[in-house]
Amino acid sequence: MLKETLSIVLLSALVCSVRGHGYVQEIVSGSTKYTGYLPYTDPYYNSPPERIVRKIPGNGPVTNLSLIDVQCNGYTDGGVLGSAPAPIFATVAAGSELALNWTTWPDSHIGPMITYMARAPSDITKWSPETSAAWFKVAESGKTSDGKWAATDLLTASNSIYTFTIPPKLKAGQYIIRHEIIALHAAYTYPGAQVYPGCIQVEVTGTGTALPTSFVSFPGAYTASTPGIVFDAYQNTSTYPIPGPAVWTGGN
């Protein structure tokens, strides 16, 4: 036990020395807090803690948008395509807010923050969308009219906490929340945009009956020709076109 604890402490110190990039380290729903998947400590426990967030390999990005990695920044585990399902899930009410606490984000990594959901047809702890079109967008934030970016200016102003609302009339059931930052500091060509996705497992409660009718896949939703993927954020002062479909408003 002591040896394990010392190893975790040493690894944590190493993580603190790593600069740049990031991931969601905590999820808050009302008065309930859930620790996110911590890639530099969780795998090294003899008995890894159970998380509601699917495994990620580290704090780095995905730049090849044709890879399954762009879905959840995960990896194949036990034959599951994409990222391995997490062992547990959070229970959240339709219409409630979720606060996602990011690790410290570098000022240079300007870009949008985008959130999708996918409804699980079966047990969320065993299901993966693989490459099917299952995802619908529920929130997005890009560049404000006065030039402030969601992933840097706005995130810093909110103490690294991004908040969004579960659609109020969304049908009850189990869902994956796919939340991402797309960093644009090198997006003047392809590959250049850096995608930092993560996937959170939830069970939505409520009496709503609304479901979207249009879906996208990951990979598939973003390509080199998608508006906002190739974007010179330093030379282009025009409105930023947030990648992906329109936000689904049927649950509002």
N, C-alpha and C positions, 0 to 999 in steps of 0.2 A: 504493500500500500504506500509506504514511504517512497519507494523507488518510483512508483507511478506518479505520485504527487510531484516529486522533483522533476521528472521528465516533463510534466505538463507546465510547470513553472518556467523551465528553461525554454520550452517551445513558445510560451507566451511572450517571453522576453525577446525571442527572435522575431516573432510577428511584429512586435512594437517597433523593431528596427527596419521593417520592410516598408518602403515608401510607395505611395501611389495605389490606385485601383481600390476595389472595395466590394462589399456585399452587405445584405441586410443581416444585422446581428441580433435584432430583437423585434418582436411583433407584439403590439399592445392592443387588446380588445377590451374596452371598458376598463375594469380594474384588474383584468387578467393579463399577465405578461408571459410570453413564450420566448425562450432563447432560440435564436436561429441556429442553423447548422454552422458550426465553427470549424472550418477546414484544417486549421493548424493545431487544433487540440483534440477535437472529438475522435478522430480515428486512432488516437494513441492511448485511449483508455482501454483497460482489459474488458470492461463492459461499457461500450459507448452509450452515452445518454440518448434517450429517445427524443426525437425532434419532430416538429410539424413541417419542417422545411426539407426538401429533397437535397441529397448530397451534392456538393460542388467540389471540384478539385483544388480550388484556391481562390485568390482574389483577382485573377487575371481575366481578360476578355475573350470573346469569340469574334474573329474577324472574317472567317470564311462562312458566308451566310448559307451555303449549301449543306453544311454539316448539321446533324441532329443536335449537336452541342448548343446550337442557338436557341433550342427550346427551353432548357432549364439550366444550362451551363453544367450539366451533369455528365455522366459517363455510364457505359454499359456495366451492369452488375447482375449476375445471375441470368443473363440472356434477355434482360429488359432493354428495349431500344430507347435511347434517350437517357433519362436519369432514373435511378432506382426509386420506387415509391418509399416515402418515409413511413415509419411504423405507427404514427399516431396523427391525429388531426385536431384542429381547434373547432369549437362550436361558436358561430357568430350569427347574429340576427340580421336578416335583410333590412337595409336602411341604416345599419350601424356603421360607425367609422372604424377603420383599422389604421393604426399608426405604425409605420415601418421605420425602424431606426437603423440608418446606414453607419458603417464604419467611416472614419474621417475620409472625406472625398477631396482629391487634389483640385486646386483652383484652376489648373490648366485644362481639366477634362470637361469642358463645356458641352452641353447637349440637353436633350429632352429626357423626361421620365414618363414611362408608359406602362399601363397595367391592363392585363387581359385576364379572362377567366375561361375555364373549360369544365363542362359538366361531366362528371364520371357516371358511366352507365352501370357501374358495379362498385364494389368495395374500393375506395380511394387508396387504401394501403396496398392494393394489389394491381391497380390499373395504371397504364401509361397510354397517352394518346398516340404514341409512335408518330407516324407522319400523316395522320388523318387530319382533315379540316375540322377542328373541334373548338377553336379559340375565337372569342369575341372581345373587343376592346371595351373597357368600362371606365377608363380615365386616362387623361394625357395632360402634360404640361410641357411647353416648349420654350419659346423666347417671348418675353413680354414686349409690349409696344415701345417701352423705353430701354429695350436691349438687355434685360436681365434674363439669364438662363436658369431653367429649372434645376439642373443638376449641380450647379455651383452657387450662384447668387441666392436663389430661393431656398435651396437645401441648407446652405450655411445660415441663412437668416432664421431658419426654423430649428436650429441646433441639430442638424442632420436627421430630422424626422420628416418623413413624407406621409401625408394622410390622404386617404381616399375613402369613398363611401360604397359599401355593398349596395347594388341597385335595390331600391326599396320594395319593388314588386317582383323581384326575382323569385322564381319557383324554388321551393325548399329542396335540398339535396346536397350531395357532396360535390365539391368543386376544387380544381387546382387554380390558384391565383398565380399568374406569371407576371412578375414585376421586373422592370429593367431600366437601366440607364443606357443611353447610346452616347458615347463620348465622341465628339466631332473634331478634336484638335488635329487629327491627321486625315480627316475625311475628304480632303480635296481630290482624292482619287480612290479607286477601288482595287484591292481591299485597303481600307483606311479607317472607316468607322469601327469603333470598338463597342461591342454589345456585351453588357453585364447583366444577364438575366438570372432570376432565381424563382423557385416554385414553392408555394406554400399550400398546404392541404387544409381545407376547411369543410365543415358541414354547415350549410346555411339553413336557418330556421325561419319560420314565418308562414303566412297564409297566401303569399303571392302566387300567381300562376303564369307570370310572364317569362318567356324564353325568346332569344333572338332567332332569326331564320337564316342569317348569313354568317359564315364562319371562315377563318383562315387557318392555314397550317404553318407549323414551324418544324423544319425549314419550308419555305415557300412564300411566306408573307412579305419577306424582304429580299430583294435582289439588287444587283448593281445598278439597275435602271429605276429603282423605286425612288420617288422624290424624297429628299431628305437624307438619303444614304450617302450619296456623293454630294458634298456641300462644303464649300470653302467658307468656314465660319468667320474668318478674319477679313476676307475681301468682300464677301457677300453681305451687304447690310439690309437686304430685303427681308420680308417675312419668311420665317423658317417653316417649310412644309413638314409637319410631323409624319413619319412613315406609318404605313399600315392603314387599316380601314377607319371609317368614322366611329366615334364613340357610340356604343349602343345606348339609346335613351329610352327604350321600351319599358325599362324597369323604374323609371322616375315618375 
